[in-house]
Amino acid sequence: MASLNWFRYASPATFYPVAGRLIPWFAAAAAVLTTIGLWIGLGIAPTDFQQGEAYRIIFIHVPSAWMSMFIYLVMAAWSAMALGFNTRLSAMMAQSLAPSGALMTFIALLTGSLWGRPTWGTYWAWDARMTSELILLFLYLGVIALRNAIDDPRRADRACAVLSLVGAINVPIIYYSVKWWNTLHQGASVSVGAAPKMATTMLAGMLVMAFAAWFYTIAVSLVRVRAIMVERERGAAWVCALPEIKSS
């Protein structure tokens, strides 16, 4: 049996139809998991004995905060491949992830502020976790702005890749900030190698919502990267042969 040639999918012309077939599956999975996650978080999970019902915002806040960091690392990985192998698709994938990462970071900051008011008595405190998360938002916006400021796509790819890789140092700072400095922000309730510090139902709801956020990100990023491919490869034979281009 011939081995699968993964490098074949590094071509935009080959990856475009594959992405189109994957989008409905990831979108449907995201919708189903979001429904289940909200049902668990808002309807089944018990009331917290300290924070009452206000704690339920964690089912939005924590998954979005996890995703804000994870998406940045994935974006940086694509950027590294774009620099190392000079692949167009890698740069396009990194470009497609930046808006989703910025959205998740904004949601994490917004829900964190709303959660902070009843628990800390303030919407915002310049502690290490909040400040480093805000810096992450600025990094995402900086990558988007830098790309829009450079007309040559290949130069923009290289510049954004460098900025993404340099900014990746902020991700471990966000994660370890509650250990390295005294902050208002509580420590991690879920960590690798340690038993979770919450009820099983709460943990299940958070994990389901985290997968929902990831599948949503995959779906919208694939939609976005297909649009980027058509825009950047306009004039190529494979783009001109697309049914949606022919009919427009």
LUMNUPA-959947 format. One record per atom (N, C-alpha, C): residue in one letter; x, y, z. Coordinates in steps of 0.001 Angstrom, whole numbers. Last residue first. Example, Ala and Ser with C-alpha at 12.3 -4.5 7.8 and 13.67 -1.06 7.14 Angstrom:
<rs>
> aa | c1 | c2 | c3
> S | 12850 | -2250 | 7080
> S | 13670 | -1060 | 7140
> S | 12900 | 30 | 7870
> A | 13190 | -5690 | 7800
> A | 12300 | -4500 | 7800
> A | 13200 | -3300 | 7800
</rs>
This chain:
<rs>
> aa | c1 | c2 | c3
> S | -19272 | 33610 | -10660
> S | -19345 | 34992 | -10164
> S | -19034 | 35982 | -11268
> S | -18865 | 31099 | -11635
> S | -20241 | 31586 | -11639
> S | -20364 | 33031 | -11206
> K | -16138 | 30719 | -11256
> K | -16686 | 30720 | -12631
> K | -18064 | 31372 | -12675
> I | -15981 | 30635 | -8507
> I | -15326 | 31735 | -9229
> I | -15895 | 31860 | -10639
> E | -17324 | 28337 | -7870
> E | -17806 | 29576 | -7299
> E | -17177 | 30794 | -7963
> P | -15791 | 26365 | -9239
> P | -17172 | 26644 | -9662
> P | -17675 | 28000 | -9136
> L | -12428 | 27071 | -10162
> L | -13392 | 26831 | -9088
> L | -14795 | 27204 | -9536
> A | -10617 | 27809 | -12079
> A | -11448 | 26635 | -12377
> A | -12477 | 26354 | -11281
> C | -9179 | 29861 | -11002
> C | -10089 | 30186 | -12103
> C | -11037 | 29041 | -12419
> V | -7629 | 28342 | -9222
> V | -8625 | 29279 | -8702
> V | -9648 | 29611 | -9785
> W | -5993 | 26906 | -10947
> W | -6891 | 26158 | -10075
> W | -7968 | 27060 | -9485
> A | -4515 | 28918 | -12272
> A | -5459 | 28091 | -13028
> A | -6457 | 27395 | -12119
> A | -4398 | 32132 | -10688
> A | -3881 | 30773 | -10876
> A | -4962 | 29917 | -11538
> G | -5894 | 34358 | -10200
> G | -5196 | 34294 | -11477
> G | -4595 | 32935 | -11749
> R | -5284 | 34423 | -6783
> R | -6153 | 34859 | -7877
> R | -5360 | 34935 | -9184
> E | -4104 | 33674 | -4492
> E | -3772 | 32863 | -5669
> E | -4616 | 33262 | -6884
> R | -5138 | 35400 | -2607
> R | -3708 | 35460 | -2884
> R | -3299 | 34673 | -4127
> E | -7905 | 34799 | -2642
> E | -7428 | 36170 | -2826
> E | -5971 | 36206 | -3259
> V | -7970 | 32064 | -2196
> V | -8553 | 32592 | -3429
> V | -8026 | 33996 | -3704
> M | -6730 | 31983 | 357
> M | -6158 | 31284 | -792
> M | -6663 | 31868 | -2103
> I | -8546 | 33418 | 1922
> I | -7187 | 33933 | 1740
> I | -6528 | 33293 | 528
> A | -10730 | 31706 | 1843
> A | -10862 | 33041 | 1269
> A | -9486 | 33656 | 1002
> R | -9585 | 29556 | 3203
> R | -10044 | 29368 | 1822
> R | -10203 | 30723 | 1125
> V | -9195 | 30674 | 5687
> V | -8010 | 30351 | 4891
> V | -8403 | 30086 | 3441
> R | -11848 | 30995 | 6615
> R | -11008 | 32167 | 6371
> R | -9825 | 31840 | 5471
> V | -12666 | 28351 | 6881
> V | -13412 | 29259 | 6010
> V | -12528 | 30443 | 5615
> L | -10746 | 27578 | 8752
> L | -10760 | 26946 | 7435
> L | -11553 | 27786 | 6435
> S | -11537 | 29169 | 10877
> S | -10205 | 29360 | 10308
> S | -10101 | 28718 | 8927
> V | -14034 | 28151 | 11488
> V | -13957 | 29515 | 10945
> V | -12582 | 29790 | 10338
> A | -13254 | 25496 | 12321
> A | -14222 | 25731 | 11247
> A | -14065 | 27122 | 10646
> I | -11432 | 25939 | 14427
> I | -11015 | 25206 | 13226
> I | -11944 | 25526 | 12063
> T | -13098 | 27281 | 16234
> T | -11917 | 27949 | 15694
> T | -11438 | 27272 | 14426
> Y | -14935 | 25252 | 16827
> Y | -15392 | 26501 | 16206
> Y | -14219 | 27219 | 15538
> F | -13213 | 23472 | 18072
> F | -13837 | 23080 | 16812
> F | -14391 | 24301 | 16071
> W | -12578 | 25040 | 20337
> W | -11529 | 24625 | 19411
> W | -12119 | 24227 | 18061
> A | -15032 | 25372 | 21610
> A | -14301 | 26559 | 21160
> A | -13230 | 26193 | 20141
> A | -15586 | 22685 | 22178
> A | -16490 | 23448 | 21314
> A | -15783 | 24673 | 20756
> F | -13536 | 22112 | 23953
> F | -13546 | 21443 | 22650
> F | -14469 | 22162 | 21672
> A | -14439 | 23799 | 26030
> A | -13123 | 24006 | 25436
> A | -13031 | 23350 | 24066
> M | -16892 | 22690 | 26681
> M | -16871 | 24026 | 26100
> M | -15521 | 24341 | 25452
> V | -15947 | 20283 | 27773
> V | -16817 | 20254 | 26600
> V | -16820 | 21614 | 25904
> L | -14512 | 21297 | 29958
> L | -13803 | 20587 | 28895
> L | -14635 | 20517 | 27620
> M | -16568 | 22450 | 31503
> M | -15478 | 23279 | 30992
> M | -14760 | 22613 | 29840
> G | -18160 | 20181 | 32093
> G | -18717 | 21314 | 31353
> G | -17632 | 22187 | 30742
> A | -16333 | 18651 | 33583
> A | -16868 | 18134 | 32324
> A | -17426 | 19266 | 31469
> L | -15961 | 20302 | 35824
> L | -14834 | 20009 | 34944
> L | -15324 | 19524 | 33588
> M | -18526 | 20186 | 36929
> M | -17968 | 21469 | 36506
> M | -16831 | 21250 | 35512
> T | -18668 | 17451 | 37520
> T | -19619 | 18046 | 36584
> T | -19109 | 19377 | 36058
> T | -16652 | 17138 | 39445
> T | -16528 | 16463 | 38152
> T | -17460 | 17077 | 37112
> A | -15638 | 20133 | 41149
> A | -16541 | 19004 | 40977
> A | -16426 | 18438 | 39567
> M | -12099 | 20865 | 41413
> M | -13508 | 21231 | 41237
> M | -14328 | 19966 | 41061
> K | -9369 | 20580 | 41000
> K | -9852 | 21176 | 42241
> K | -11302 | 21637 | 42102
> P | -7990 | 17523 | 39656
> P | -8738 | 18774 | 39493
> P | -9318 | 19246 | 40820
> A | -4730 | 16376 | 40523
> A | -6167 | 16149 | 40546
> A | -6902 | 17482 | 40412
> A | -2019 | 16762 | 38214
> A | -2635 | 17014 | 39517
> A | -4135 | 16790 | 39416
> G | -1039 | 16484 | 35658
> G | -329 | 15814 | 36741
> G | -896 | 16048 | 38118
> V | -2014 | 19611 | 34454
> V | -1498 | 18285 | 34118
> V | -747 | 17720 | 35317
> S | -4800 | 21195 | 36040
> S | -3418 | 21190 | 35583
> S | -2988 | 19754 | 35330
> V | -7330 | 23313 | 37031
> V | -7041 | 22107 | 36250
> V | -5610 | 22205 | 35754
> S | -7245 | 25625 | 38382
> S | -8098 | 24582 | 38948
> S | -7871 | 23247 | 38261
> A | -4480 | 27712 | 38962
> A | -5175 | 26830 | 38030
> A | -5987 | 25779 | 38779
> G | -5160 | 30422 | 41319
> G | -4338 | 29453 | 40627
> G | -5163 | 28539 | 39750
> Q | -6814 | 33624 | 40831
> Q | -6639 | 32339 | 41487
> Q | -5738 | 31427 | 40668
> H | -5596 | 36928 | 40790
> H | -6122 | 35790 | 40041
> H | -5822 | 34490 | 40769
> L | -4178 | 38772 | 42151
> L | -5549 | 38534 | 42578
> L | -6100 | 37251 | 41959
> T | -775 | 37635 | 42761
> T | -1832 | 38217 | 41943
> T | -3192 | 37972 | 42585
> N | 2605 | 37513 | 43047
> N | 1390 | 37583 | 43852
> N | 329 | 38315 | 43045
> W | 4255 | 35486 | 40526
> W | 3982 | 36744 | 41204
> W | 2731 | 36618 | 42065
> W | 4507 | 32845 | 39647
> W | 5709 | 33671 | 39742
> W | 5494 | 34951 | 40539
> K | 1960 | 31796 | 39570
> K | 2968 | 31129 | 40396
> K | 4178 | 32028 | 40645
> V | 562 | 33352 | 37853
> V | 1 | 33217 | 39197
> V | 964 | 32498 | 40147
> S | 2091 | 33068 | 35493
> S | 2080 | 34351 | 36208
> S | 1563 | 34222 | 37633
> Y | 2173 | 30898 | 33841
> Y | 2871 | 30788 | 35124
> Y | 2803 | 32057 | 35972
> Y | 639 | 31766 | 31615
> Y | 312 | 30518 | 32310
> Y | 918 | 30482 | 33717
> I | 1859 | 34156 | 30764
> I | 455 | 34138 | 31175
> I | 173 | 32926 | 32061
> I | 4396 | 33140 | 30156
> I | 4267 | 34176 | 31185
> I | 2833 | 34234 | 31692
> P | 3894 | 31401 | 28045
> P | 4260 | 30842 | 29360
> P | 4198 | 31870 | 30483
> V | 3168 | 33603 | 26201
> V | 2233 | 32532 | 26577
> V | 2643 | 31854 | 27893
> N | 5249 | 35288 | 25545
> N | 4229 | 35785 | 26467
> N | 3296 | 34684 | 26955
> I | 6736 | 34107 | 23629
> I | 7301 | 34076 | 24987
> I | 6271 | 34546 | 26008
> A | 5524 | 34691 | 21238
> A | 5177 | 33425 | 21881
> A | 5712 | 33330 | 23303
> G | 6530 | 36956 | 20050
> G | 5446 | 37118 | 21016
> G | 5077 | 35851 | 21754
> V | 8347 | 35848 | 18250
> V | 8848 | 36642 | 19385
> V | 7773 | 36752 | 20466
> L | 6537 | 34635 | 16483
> L | 7497 | 33816 | 17222
> L | 8060 | 34568 | 18424
> S | 5136 | 36852 | 15479
> S | 4422 | 35765 | 16155
> S | 5370 | 34935 | 17016
> L | 7185 | 38322 | 14255
> L | 6458 | 38905 | 15386
> L | 5733 | 37811 | 16172
> V | 7881 | 36485 | 12222
> V | 8866 | 36891 | 13224
> V | 8172 | 37451 | 14462
> A | 5474 | 36388 | 10793
> A | 6020 | 35172 | 11386
> A | 7025 | 35511 | 12480
> C | 5218 | 38997 | 9868
> C | 4240 | 38497 | 10839
> C | 4733 | 37225 | 11518
> A | 7386 | 39039 | 8075
> A | 7320 | 39977 | 9200
> A | 6375 | 39475 | 10282
> R | 6701 | 36995 | 6239
> R | 7940 | 36911 | 7033
> R | 7879 | 37817 | 8261
> D | 4246 | 37945 | 5207
> D | 4348 | 36621 | 5824
> D | 5559 | 36542 | 6744
> A | 5021 | 40370 | 4074
> A | 4101 | 40372 | 5214
> A | 4149 | 39040 | 5950
> R | 6533 | 39405 | 1966
> R | 7186 | 40197 | 3017
> R | 6319 | 40239 | 4261
> R | 4442 | 38186 | 581
> R | 5561 | 37381 | 1058
> R | 6344 | 38118 | 2146
> P | 2645 | 40312 | -78
> P | 2232 | 39203 | 793
> P | 3404 | 38406 | 1357
> D | 3247 | 43698 | 26
> D | 3794 | 42462 | -540
> D | 3447 | 41286 | 376
> D | 2173 | 45664 | 1761
> D | 1476 | 45303 | 527
> D | 1949 | 43971 | -52
> I | 1607 | 45951 | 5125
> I | 2609 | 45564 | 4129
> I | 1898 | 45043 | 2896
> A | -465 | 46365 | 6853
> A | 389 | 47512 | 6551
> A | 1417 | 47221 | 5466
> N | -1689 | 43978 | 7362
> N | -2428 | 44942 | 6545
> N | -1568 | 46134 | 6129
> R | 248 | 42850 | 9020
> R | -37 | 42253 | 7719
> R | -750 | 43244 | 6809
> L | 70 | 44531 | 11238
> L | 1317 | 44458 | 10475
> L | 1076 | 43878 | 9090
> A | -2508 | 43973 | 12193
> A | -2200 | 45303 | 11667
> A | -941 | 45289 | 10810
> I | -2190 | 41286 | 13009
> I | -3190 | 41637 | 11995
> I | -2864 | 42982 | 11353
> V | -180 | 41603 | 14940
> V | 51 | 40724 | 13785
> V | -919 | 41071 | 12657
> G | -1525 | 43296 | 16734
> G | -306 | 43751 | 16075
> G | 11 | 42924 | 14844
> L | -3554 | 41684 | 17665
> L | -3917 | 42861 | 16869
> L | -2709 | 43404 | 16119
> Y | -1926 | 39827 | 19058
> Y | -2806 | 39394 | 17965
> Y | -3148 | 40575 | 17054
> L | -759 | 41617 | 20902
> L | 76 | 40863 | 19964
> L | -749 | 40374 | 18778
> F | -2954 | 42512 | 22345
> F | -2201 | 43478 | 21542
> F | -1299 | 42775 | 20531
> L | -3612 | 40096 | 23607
> L | -4554 | 40710 | 22674
> L | -3839 | 41705 | 21765
> L | -1323 | 39829 | 25204
> L | -1608 | 38828 | 24177
> L | -2592 | 39376 | 23145
> I | -1675 | 41940 | 26947
> I | -556 | 42005 | 26007
> I | -765 | 41002 | 24875
> L | -3785 | 40848 | 28394
> L | -4027 | 42041 | 27581
> L | -2915 | 42226 | 26547
> E | -2374 | 38829 | 29677
> E | -3445 | 38456 | 28737
> E | -3795 | 39640 | 27836
> S | -728 | 40368 | 31286
> S | -108 | 39550 | 30243
> S | -1143 | 39058 | 29232
> T | -2698 | 41534 | 32952
> T | -1849 | 42367 | 32104
> T | -1221 | 41565 | 30978
> M | -3827 | 39311 | 34270
> M | -4644 | 40177 | 33423
> M | -3792 | 40986 | 32452
> R | -1539 | 38265 | 35598
> R | -2330 | 37447 | 34673
> R | -3143 | 38326 | 33722
> A | -551 | 40407 | 37203
> A | 279 | 39801 | 36159
> A | -549 | 39027 | 35142
> D | -2944 | 43129 | 37578
> D | -2094 | 42054 | 38089
> D | -1440 | 41343 | 36907
> W | -4502 | 45568 | 37609
> W | -3305 | 45379 | 36780
> W | -2395 | 44320 | 37388
> A | -7892 | 44814 | 37464
> A | -6733 | 45052 | 38335
> A | -5494 | 44729 | 37507
> W | -11330 | 45444 | 36930
> W | -9977 | 45318 | 36386
> W | -8944 | 45607 | 37469
> Y | -13688 | 45543 | 38294
> Y | -13694 | 44947 | 36958
> Y | -12284 | 44669 | 36454
> T | -13897 | 44604 | 41750
> T | -13434 | 45507 | 40697
> T | -13463 | 44778 | 39360
> G | -14493 | 42720 | 43635
> G | -14972 | 44068 | 43877
> G | -14512 | 45075 | 42833
> W | -13928 | 40085 | 43253
> W | -12837 | 40933 | 43743
> W | -13286 | 42351 | 44081
> T | -16484 | 39036 | 42571
> T | -15553 | 38258 | 43396
> T | -14449 | 39105 | 44006
> P | -17999 | 40790 | 40988
> P | -18605 | 40244 | 42205
> P | -17611 | 39518 | 43121
> R | -15846 | 41542 | 39092
> R | -16633 | 42524 | 39852
> R | -17280 | 41924 | 41090
> G | -14738 | 39348 | 37782
> G | -13974 | 40010 | 38830
> G | -14803 | 40954 | 39687
> W | -16515 | 38679 | 35790
> W | -16383 | 37766 | 36931
> W | -15682 | 38457 | 38096
> L | -16057 | 40764 | 34039
> L | -17401 | 40599 | 34602
> L | -17386 | 39682 | 35812
> S | -13361 | 40245 | 33451
> S | -13733 | 41497 | 34112
> S | -15106 | 41384 | 34765
> G | -13610 | 37781 | 32173
> G | -12818 | 37887 | 33397
> G | -13150 | 39144 | 34169
> T | -15068 | 38493 | 29942
> T | -15718 | 37656 | 30949
> T | -14941 | 37665 | 32259
> L | -13035 | 40083 | 28681
> L | -14352 | 40621 | 29017
> L | -15025 | 39809 | 30108
> L | -10864 | 38317 | 28369
> L | -10701 | 39554 | 29139
> L | -12048 | 40113 | 29584
> A | -12053 | 36310 | 26793
> A | -11451 | 35973 | 28088
> A | -11304 | 37214 | 28963
> I | -12782 | 37797 | 24534
> I | -13826 | 37169 | 25353
> I | -13287 | 36824 | 26739
> F | -10196 | 38486 | 23627
> F | -11144 | 39538 | 24032
> F | -12244 | 38962 | 24917
> T | -9237 | 35934 | 23013
> T | -8563 | 36736 | 24037
> T | -9479 | 37840 | 24545
> M | -10959 | 35183 | 20953
> M | -10928 | 34398 | 22191
> M | -10274 | 35184 | 23325
> L | -10261 | 37175 | 19037
> L | -11626 | 37064 | 19561
> L | -11642 | 36314 | 20890
> A | -7586 | 36588 | 18517
> A | -7931 | 37889 | 19097
> A | -9326 | 37853 | 19707
> G | -7903 | 34056 | 17364
> G | -7166 | 34204 | 18615
> G | -7483 | 35512 | 19300
> S | -9278 | 34775 | 15063
> S | -9937 | 33898 | 16045
> S | -9231 | 33988 | 17393
> P | -7319 | 36359 | 13730
> P | -8587 | 36952 | 14186
> P | -9315 | 36097 | 15216
> A | -5173 | 34329 | 13383
> A | -5016 | 35533 | 14195
> A | -6344 | 36170 | 14621
> L | -5620 | 32254 | 11587
> L | -5842 | 32008 | 13015
> L | -5845 | 33288 | 13849
> S | -4916 | 33055 | 9053
> S | -6323 | 32757 | 9303
> S | -6630 | 32592 | 10792
> Q | -2126 | 33284 | 9226
> Q | -2941 | 34484 | 9007
> Q | -4400 | 34234 | 9367
> A | -1452 | 30600 | 9448
> A | -1142 | 31511 | 10549
> A | -1993 | 32772 | 10443
> M | -2299 | 29758 | 6912
> M | -2942 | 29209 | 8106
> M | -2679 | 30107 | 9312
> M | -519 | 31192 | 5295
> M | -1952 | 31445 | 5181
> M | -2699 | 30928 | 6411
> A | 1897 | 30034 | 6008
> A | 1677 | 31454 | 6283
> A | 193 | 31802 | 6224
> S | 1402 | 27440 | 5054
> S | 1691 | 27664 | 6471
> S | 1444 | 29118 | 6853
> L | 1122 | 27840 | 2291
> L | -25 | 27413 | 3081
> L | 189 | 27656 | 4568
> R | 3706 | 28512 | 1427
> R | 2640 | 29509 | 1373
> R | 1478 | 29126 | 2287
> T | 6746 | 27795 | 3001
> T | 5494 | 27267 | 2452
> T | 4397 | 28319 | 2523
> N | 9396 | 27872 | 3923
> N | 8936 | 28819 | 2898
> N | 7668 | 28318 | 2198
> F | 10341 | 26459 | 6016
> F | 10146 | 25715 | 4772
> F | 9644 | 26591 | 3623
> G | 10706 | 28404 | 8060
> G | 11670 | 27326 | 7861
> G | 11573 | 26643 | 6517
> L | 8516 | 30155 | 7902
> L | 9882 | 30661 | 7804
> L | 10866 | 29558 | 7441
> A | 6392 | 28365 | 8128
> A | 6444 | 29278 | 6982
> A | 7849 | 29831 | 6794
> M | 6962 | 27159 | 10537
> M | 7021 | 26350 | 9319
> M | 7099 | 27225 | 8075
> A | 6516 | 29372 | 12192
> A | 7845 | 28755 | 12147
> A | 8004 | 27900 | 10903
> S | 3787 | 29742 | 11755
> S | 4731 | 30786 | 11357
> S | 6148 | 30230 | 11245
> W | 2739 | 27455 | 12916
> W | 2570 | 27654 | 11479
> W | 3560 | 28694 | 10961
> A | 3510 | 28131 | 15551
> A | 4036 | 26918 | 14914
> A | 3903 | 27004 | 13396
> A | 2016 | 30431 | 16029
> A | 3474 | 30529 | 16023
> A | 4106 | 29311 | 15359
> M | -542 | 29281 | 15969
> M | -182 | 30306 | 14991
> M | 1328 | 30453 | 14888
> V | -313 | 27659 | 18226
> V | -522 | 27037 | 16915
> V | -146 | 28013 | 15806
> L | -32 | 29653 | 20170
> L | 1044 | 28680 | 19974
> L | 918 | 27981 | 18627
> Y | -2513 | 30929 | 19892
> Y | -1272 | 31672 | 19616
> Y | -108 | 30711 | 19381
> I | -4264 | 28932 | 20639
> I | -4292 | 29408 | 19262
> I | -3004 | 30153 | 18940
> F | -3611 | 28758 | 23381
> F | -3355 | 27625 | 22493
> F | -3317 | 28058 | 21034
> M | -4449 | 31229 | 24442
> M | -3037 | 30844 | 24491
> M | -2721 | 29748 | 23485
> S | -7172 | 31189 | 23867
> S | -6386 | 32365 | 23502
> S | -4905 | 32037 | 23477
> M | -8049 | 28807 | 25015
> M | -7935 | 28887 | 23569
> M | -7103 | 30082 | 23132
> W | -8058 | 29499 | 27746
> W | -7217 | 28395 | 27253
> W | -6977 | 28542 | 25756
> A | -9989 | 31535 | 27606
> A | -8625 | 31847 | 28037
> A | -7651 | 30756 | 27591
> S | -12232 | 30076 | 26812
> S | -11727 | 31131 | 25925
> S | -10310 | 31529 | 26311
> P | -12543 | 28319 | 29045
> P | -12233 | 27802 | 27705
> P | -11684 | 28862 | 26753
> V | -12978 | 30383 | 31102
> V | -11822 | 29485 | 31132
> V | -11535 | 28876 | 29759
> H | -15398 | 31796 | 30302
> H | -14107 | 32456 | 30547
> H | -12922 | 31504 | 30421
> I | -17504 | 29991 | 30103
> I | -17117 | 30789 | 28943
> I | -15689 | 31299 | 29115
> F | -17530 | 28839 | 32532
> F | -17771 | 27947 | 31396
> F | -17568 | 28668 | 30061
> I | -17321 | 30865 | 34370
> I | -16099 | 30122 | 34037
> I | -16294 | 29230 | 32821
> I | -19759 | 31809 | 35001
> I | -19101 | 32473 | 33876
> I | -17814 | 31752 | 33489
> R | -20536 | 30627 | 37320
> R | -20860 | 29937 | 36070
> R | -20259 | 30609 | 34837
> Y | -20150 | 32110 | 39599
> Y | -19010 | 31337 | 39113
> Y | -19261 | 30733 | 37738
> A | -22543 | 33201 | 40378
> A | -21641 | 34041 | 39580
> A | -20498 | 33243 | 38977
> E | -23937 | 31626 | 42123
> E | -24187 | 31429 | 40698
> E | -23212 | 32202 | 39818
> G | -21399 | 31336 | 44637
> G | -22790 | 31259 | 44227
> G | -22924 | 31018 | 42734
> Q | -18875 | 31308 | 45652
> Q | -19207 | 32372 | 44705
> Q | -20660 | 32352 | 44250
> Q | -18911 | 29146 | 47534
> Q | -18297 | 30434 | 47855
> Q | -18816 | 31560 | 46957
> F | -20174 | 26938 | 46480
> F | -20528 | 27323 | 47851
> F | -19928 | 28660 | 48250
> D | -21665 | 26953 | 43274
> D | -20434 | 27038 | 44060
> D | -20754 | 27573 | 45455
> T | -24199 | 24701 | 42285
> T | -23846 | 26068 | 42663
> T | -22595 | 26050 | 43532
> P | -23427 | 22048 | 39916
> P | -23924 | 22583 | 41188
> P | -23482 | 24022 | 41416
> A | -24468 | 21654 | 36521
> A | -23378 | 21872 | 37483
> A | -23922 | 22495 | 38766
> I | -26838 | 21847 | 34969
> I | -26556 | 20646 | 35765
> I | -25516 | 20899 | 36855
> G | -27133 | 24366 | 33657
> G | -28287 | 23637 | 34172
> G | -27991 | 22503 | 35121
> L | -24793 | 25543 | 32841
> L | -25849 | 26412 | 33350
> L | -26999 | 25657 | 33996
> G | -23089 | 23375 | 32121
> G | -22619 | 24480 | 32940
> G | -23710 | 25301 | 33579
> I | -24698 | 21636 | 30563
> I | -24023 | 21160 | 31779
> I | -23691 | 22322 | 32700
> W | -25544 | 23419 | 28584
> W | -26544 | 22671 | 29357
> W | -25936 | 22158 | 30654
> L | -23121 | 24216 | 27537
> L | -23944 | 25204 | 28234
> L | -25023 | 24529 | 29074
> G | -22311 | 21730 | 26419
> G | -21501 | 22400 | 27436
> G | -22293 | 23428 | 28222
> I | -24296 | 21220 | 24505
> I | -24096 | 20301 | 25634
> I | -23353 | 20988 | 26765
> T | -23921 | 23436 | 22797
> T | -25226 | 23177 | 23412
> T | -25088 | 22287 | 24640
> T | -21262 | 23017 | 22051
> T | -21644 | 24245 | 22757
> T | -22976 | 24056 | 23470
> L | -21462 | 20583 | 20696
> L | -20708 | 20642 | 21947
> L | -21029 | 21904 | 22735
> V | -23000 | 21374 | 18452
> V | -23486 | 20332 | 19362
> V | -22783 | 20434 | 20714
> A | -21315 | 23317 | 17269
> A | -22674 | 23659 | 17688
> A | -23214 | 22658 | 18706
> A | -18992 | 21825 | 16738
> A | -18920 | 22989 | 17626
> A | -20304 | 23360 | 18148
> A | -19977 | 19953 | 14919
> A | -19456 | 19495 | 16207
> A | -19398 | 20641 | 17202
> A | -20595 | 21681 | 12793
> A | -21664 | 20924 | 13451
> A | -21219 | 20441 | 14829
> A | -18004 | 22593 | 12168
> A | -19041 | 23547 | 12558
> A | -20172 | 22839 | 13304
> F | -16730 | 20222 | 11425
> F | -16259 | 20949 | 12606
> F | -17297 | 21959 | 13084
> W | -18313 | 19573 | 9160
> W | -18166 | 18639 | 10277
> W | -17733 | 19362 | 11550
> P | -18059 | 21764 | 7383
> P | -19369 | 21424 | 7974
> P | -19267 | 20498 | 9181
> I | -15119 | 21720 | 6867
> I | -15811 | 22820 | 7550
> I | -17165 | 22405 | 8137
> L | -14162 | 19636 | 5297
> L | -14040 | 19544 | 6758
> L | -14892 | 20576 | 7494
> R | -14502 | 20366 | 2647
> R | -15219 | 19183 | 3141
> R | -15193 | 19097 | 4667
> G | -12821 | 22593 | 2491
> G | -14250 | 22744 | 2251
> G | -15061 | 21567 | 2769
> A | -10327 | 21418 | 2867
> A | -10857 | 22333 | 3876
> A | -12361 | 22507 | 3727
> V | -10170 | 20058 | 437
> V | -10169 | 19307 | 1694
> V | -10754 | 20164 | 2810
> P | -10046 | 22131 | -1444
> P | -11247 | 21279 | -1387
> P | -11327 | 20454 | -110
> Y | -7459 | 23303 | -521
> Y | -8717 | 24064 | -629
> Y | -9953 | 23163 | -593
> F | -5265 | 21631 | -786
> F | -5868 | 21787 | 536
> F | -7236 | 22469 | 470
> T | -4527 | 21835 | -3458
> T | -4949 | 20541 | -2923
> T | -5704 | 20694 | -1614
> A | -3868 | 24517 | -3737
> A | -4811 | 23920 | -4681
> A | -5354 | 22589 | -4173
> P | -1905 | 24915 | -1758
> P | -3246 | 25510 | -1610
> P | -4279 | 24870 | -2519
> S | 31 | 22191 | -698
> S | -355 | 23015 | -1837
> S | -1740 | 23607 | -1607
> A | 315 | 20445 | 1293
> A | 902 | 21760 | 1520
> A | 597 | 22711 | 375
> Y | -560 | 17984 | 571
> Y | -1570 | 18896 | 1099
> Y | -1000 | 20252 | 1487
> R | 1739 | 16650 | -99
> R | 820 | 17018 | -1180
> R | -191 | 18052 | -711
> F | 2898 | 15889 | 2203
> F | 3397 | 17121 | 1601
> F | 2506 | 17586 | 450
> W | 1806 | 13427 | 2769
> W | 1258 | 14575 | 3461
> W | 1701 | 15885 | 2824
> N | 1100 | 10768 | 1102
> N | 2024 | 11872 | 894
> N | 1425 | 13145 | 1505
> L | 836 | 7609 | 2489
> L | 143 | 8866 | 2244
> L | 1168 | 9987 | 2148
> S | 2285 | 4808 | 744
> S | 2173 | 5674 | 1910
> S | 1527 | 6994 | 1522
> A | 610 | 2153 | -899
> A | 1430 | 3360 | -982
> A | 1193 | 4223 | 246
> M | 855 | -1191 | 0
> M | 0 | 0 | 0
> M | 887 | 1236 | 0
</rs>
